[in-house]
Structure formats: C-alpha cells, structure tokens
Amino acid sequence: MDNAIVDTHEVHEHVSLPQHRHHFETEEQQREAGSFGMWLFLLTEIMFFGGMFFAYLLYRNWYYDAFAAASNQLNVPMGAANTAILITSGFFMAIGVWAAEMRKRKMLVWMLVLTTVFGCAFIGVKYFEYKEKYKLHHIPGNNFSIAMFVSPQNYPQYPDTYAEKPLMPDMAQKTQVFFFLYFAMTGMHALHMIIGIGLLFWLTWRAWRGDFSSGYVAPIENFGLYWHFVDIVWLFLFPLLYLINRHPLN
Amino acid sequence: MSAHTIVSLPDQSTAKLPKVNYINAEQGILSWLLTGDHKRIAMLYLISITFFFFIGGAFAGLIRFELLTPQSDLVAADTYNKFFTMHGIIMVFLFLVPSVPATIGNFLIPIMVGAKDLAFPKINLLSWYLYVAGGILTLAALVLGGVDTGWTFTTPLSTHYLNTHVLTAATAIFIAGFSSIFTGLNFIVTIHRMRAPGMTWFRMPLFVWSHYAASLLMVLGTPVLAIAIVLVALERIFGIGVFDPAKGGDPLLFQHLFWFYSHPAVYIMILPGMGVISEVISTFSRKRVFGYTAVAFSSVAIALFGFFVWAHHMFIMGVSNYSALVFSLLTMLVAVPSAIKIFNWAFTLQKGSITFETPMLYAFGFMGLFTIGGLTGVFLGSLGMDIHLTETYFIVAHFHFVMVGGMLMAFLAGVHFWWPKMTGRMYPESLSKLAAVTTFIGFNLTFLPQFILGYMGMPRRYAAYPPEYQVLNVLSTAGATVLGVGYMLPLLYLGWSLKYGAIAGNNPWQATGLEWQIQSPPLTENFTETPIIDYEAYDYEWLEKKTKDEVTTVG
C-alpha cells in the first residue's frame, strides 16, 4: 500500500511461546516492556510512600523530643527480627527468579512457598507489635494515652522508656503524630506485603502447573521486583522509625 | 507540496468505507466491554468523558444562573457550594485529566509510533473500568446529597467541619487517579519500547512528545494525590491528627501534598492539548512545525518545571517569604517553554498554505485564549499581584482561559481533526465552523468579564455578591449560555455524522502522520505490515512524492 512499508515478517518468524501476545513484535520486546512497566509502577509506589516520608521529615523536625521518646518505645528486637525475616524472604525470591530462568519447576515452587512462609512470618511478628501498642494505648485516636511519655518512671518493664526524661504534656501529645506515622507507614507497608502474599499464592499455583518452566518467566521476574521493592521500603522504615537517636541499648 | 500551491484535498466522492475495520471486526456489546483494542477503549472513554462533561457543564450552567442576580435566590448558599464542588470535581478529574490522553491519545499513540496496540492492553481496559468506577462514585456522592469542600478538599474544612459525602468523593478521585496512572504508564512504556523500526525519538510527531511529558506527570504526580487523599480519609475516620493543628498536625502539609499533584495536573491537562495543536497547525499550514526540537523539549521542560511551582497556590497561606520568592521565580520560568510553543506555532503559520477548516479554527482559538490565560498566570505568579488577585474571579477567569479556552478548544480541535480517522466519516464542515465561532464568542463573553470582576475584588465561591457587580455577571451568564450552545452543537452533528457524514477516505487532510497513511477507520491491528519509518515527521515533500507514486486507492 505504500513504498515506505516493507515486509519484515520473515525476520521474526520463529516458533513463539503461547504467552507471546500478538501486539508485540518479539518476545524480547514483550519481556522488556513488561519489566519497564514494572519499574515505572515501582516509581509511582516511591512517590506514594514519599508523601508519608515527607510528613515524617516535617514532624520529626518540629517535634523532635516527642519523636525521640516515641521512637525509643518501639520494640527493636521485633523490628530487627522482622528485618532478618524479610531479607530471608527476599533471598528466597531471588533464588526463585533464578530457578524460573533455569526452568527448574520444583525448585521454583519451593522457593515461592518459602518466600510466602517468611512473608507471613513478618506479618505475624507485626501483629504482636501492633498488639503491644494497643495494650499501651499508643494507637492514635480517642483512646490514645501519653502516660508513658509524661511519667516514664512508672514503666520499669520498658527499660528504654524508663531511661527517658519525662516530656511536658504538650510535647508528649505530639507522640500521637509519631504513632500515626508509624501506623500509616508500617500499615501501608504491611498492606503491600499482604497483596504480595496473595499474588504469591497465585504464582505458586501457576508455577506448580508448569507455566514458568518453558522460558516464560516475566511474571516471576516482575513479581520479584515488587517483592524486593517492599523489602527496601522496610529497610528505610526500620532505621527511620526504630533506630534513629536510640540511645545505646543497655 | 511547496509553500505556494493551493491545497486541493483528494476527491472524497470516490472514497468508500473499508469492509473490515476495528469497529465491525467483532460484534456485540461484550466485544466492546472486554476489548483490548486501544481504539475501542478510546471510543469507550470518549463516550464516558462526554457524558461527564455535560454533567459538569450542567453544574456550570447552574452556577451561572445563580450568579445572575446579586442575592442567593436560585439556591441556598450551601447548595451553591455543592454545585461548584461538583462542577470542579467532575471537570478536573473526570473530564480534563483524561480528555485528550485517554481518548485521542489512546487512539493515536500506538498508531503514531507504528505499533499494533499499547504495551498493556488489559491494563488499558482496567484503566477505563477504574475511570467508570470513579465516575459512578462521584455520581453517588452527588445523588446522596453532594459534597461541598470545593474540588481542592482543603483541610481542616474537609476533615473537621463538613458533614457531607467527602469520603465518597475522595474515594472516587483516588480510584480515578489510578486510571490516570495506568494510562500514563502504558504510554511511557509504549513510546519507549514499541516504536516501529526507524521511528527515532526525533521522528515522532509532537503529539507523542507532549503525551510523553504528560505521562511522566501522571506517573510521578498522581500517587502523591493518592496518599494525600488517604491521609484525609484517615483523618476523617480515625481523627489521627496529621492535618489537625489541635493535635500537632499541619493543615498546610495537606496543601503541599495536594498541590504537588494538582499543579502538575494542570500540565497533565494542557500538554496533550498542545500536542493536538502542533498536529493541527502543521497540517493546515502544510509546513513542518517550526523548531521541532524546541517544541519537543519545551514539553519536557514544562513537565519538569511543573513539579517545582506548587507552592504558588499557597502564597497567602503563611509559607515563608523566601520560599514564596523562589516559587514565584520558578512559576514565571514555566512561561518560557509555553511561550516557545506559541512562538513556534506562529512561525509555523508564517508563509504556510493556511486553510481554515474547523480544527484550525479551534486551534486559532486555542492560541489566542491560551496566551491570555498564560500571561494572566504570570500576573498571579508575581507575589504582590497575587495577594490582591488570589481567591477572586481573576483566578477563576485565568484557569478557565487555560483549561476551557485552551484545553477544551484543543480537545475539540482534536476530535474534529481525527474524527474522519476514528469513524471513517466527515463531520459537516459549515455547521462545525459555526460551532467553533460560537464557542469562541461565548467563551470570551463568559470569562473576560470575570477578569474585571476579579480585579475589582469579587471573591470566588460565594453565592451572593454586591449589586454593583451585577452587569458584568449578567454578561458572563449570557456568555455561558452561548458557550453551552457552542458545546451542544458538536454533540448533535457529530452524532449525526456517524450515519450520514460523507465518507472520509484515508487521508482527507493530506496530513503526513502515520495514522493518515492507513485506512479509516483503521484495522484492529492498525497496520497490515509493520511500517518502516525513513522520513522525518511533518515531511510534506515525502507525502507529495508518495501520493504521486501511489497507484491504487484503498476501496
């Protein structure tokens, strides 16, 4: 129809995978487009979390004392355990991506199962952390209590808080802002984990069915990117919320 | 085609509709609702945004009728608040943001880069469903009793003082936001990864460049709006205090987060329109766009600067003088890439073989009105003037000049320009010229008086006003009526043309774009064979040569 249009069909003619979608010229293009799209999606996620990180930065500067006191109340051993659990989960995911690329079906399924198990363990630990906050009335809202920060001497069972200087009531009120950010950020992170675990069940089933054993690994790779992103968000949350300005553990 | 020839469009009487095209490739309602074809999704979007445009327009009409008299007599003051809120929410989030990108952009981006479809057809369809869900929730907020925060959801008004359907409307915007993110993501991936062989970055039409810049804004800005809305919702439901000064929160933080999206959002709205204007001006001047590279990069520059000007919405809200100074300077910088575009379009016209088809009339309307809108933006960007003019009708007139005078003109220019490609049929030329002129006259009559009203000090968002402002308000309402007629006309004659319009043929405008070299309406996969691009964009000599060599016409 046109002198500028040349038939190029022979160039790309080869047996294609059933997952190859018609509008892509090559499987290579499909795979590149998929992973590029995933990276862009992660960029939007960075901007999404960025709003909360910005709020954290602002209020931390305004209410430094409250943030330091409230931060010292957080449970570092649990946070540290969760960090280790999440990194382990990410490690198994990385092995899983490798297994998919090597077309090792059984190994892939096992790695996805292990990723899921450690992901669930993270949520489990988080549950106990939130429960502790609930008992101490540290959940922002009507039942929020500043008792622990105006009179830390009454809490010998929490050595980090016990060692704190008492806050004036108006500054102690601002710990509520810290705890709101704590719940919003870790809660949003946990929500991403739960969505990820949901996707893991689906991927495990597909992997078990053998979908990713013939060279088509894009979903595994892209999910791996997502899972590592969620890990990395935690690797920022843990030091910012738990560790900064914590006095030496005694 | 040299600059001196008088253009003769091809004989359309011999043109026939192609037997197979994307419209009749599959039958049945499900083949539309479950489609992955970017052209069909574009048509779904076109229908739904037209629907919401007329709802938003009806609220604009109600606002103008209320302002016909100084007293608040047509409706009570709080109903009036609900009117302008609904007008704003619908027009911004459900019309302007998706207007050109989701309809014309969706239809044309893959074709313009020589691809069969967008990179992620299913996500494209999902984006439309999210849009519809957002639209239904907005309508739900409306039917259940309305919402009166203004489209800006300003805290603490939205979090503490209002008992209307703020959460419903906020959820609607949250969901519609994801529809916009997915559209932007799809465009970026498509433009990066799906270009046909030979389609280099600097051979892409400027329409694609401007969509690329707008997509960057959608992808980077919209998530920030999403988190701002989530925080407002949490504040309303749980009273968590992040925006509540009584608990140590900062209401201005909301403004920062909101405008970090919503200022770039005006560039999301206008950039795709600028892309349309580039195509239309070039086609009807039969000249390559003057300064192609400058126009392409000015789109990216607008997107880039657009992220660093948000605090100019907050000059009177107690931000520091120093940051106000910096943001004022940065705001004026945006005028530079915008002016680059306007000047380059003007130079494109110079010595071109200009004809005055309807899209060109709309494009002229765009150039004039956008220039006024842009220049008054510089007034508002300068600190001293802003303190006098902000929150008055001056600012209302300013952004309506950019959004309605600019973007809506560009949208209509685009719809008319590509109507033959999208439907295979021509719109009636004389009637549509009448509509274009009516729109232009009605628009000026509506919004020019508002500049004066604002300068005289009439505040925005009030149902009543002192009697001395009435004459100008009556003029404005009269203009709105004319404007309404100007917008109804295209709805009627474009609908008519679907069945009775003349058959367009492949390239009724003798335009150079890749989309004009295929049949209209296109095939489902756009091209019969993957095109190889060995010519620059807007190369009218290439087109002339090609037309000369062409042996057959597609029947």
Interface residues (C-beta under 8 A of the other chain):
Chain A: M1 D2 N3 A4 I5 V6 D7 T8 H9 R21 H22 H23 F24 E25 Q29 E32 A33 F36 G37 L40 F41 L43 T44 E45 M47 F48 F49 G50 G51 M52 F54 A55 L58 Y59 W62 Y63 A66 P140 G141 N142 Q173 K174 Q176 V177 F180 L181 F183 A184
Chain B: A115 K116 D117 L118 A119 F120 P121 I123 I181 L185 N186 I188 V189 T190 H192 R193 M194 P197 V219 L220 G221 T222 P223 V224 A226 I227 A228 L231 L234 F238 G239 I240 G241 V242 K247 G248 G249 D250 L253 H256 L257 Q517 E525 F527 T528 E529 T530 P531 I532 I533 D534 Y535 K546 D549 E550 T552 V554
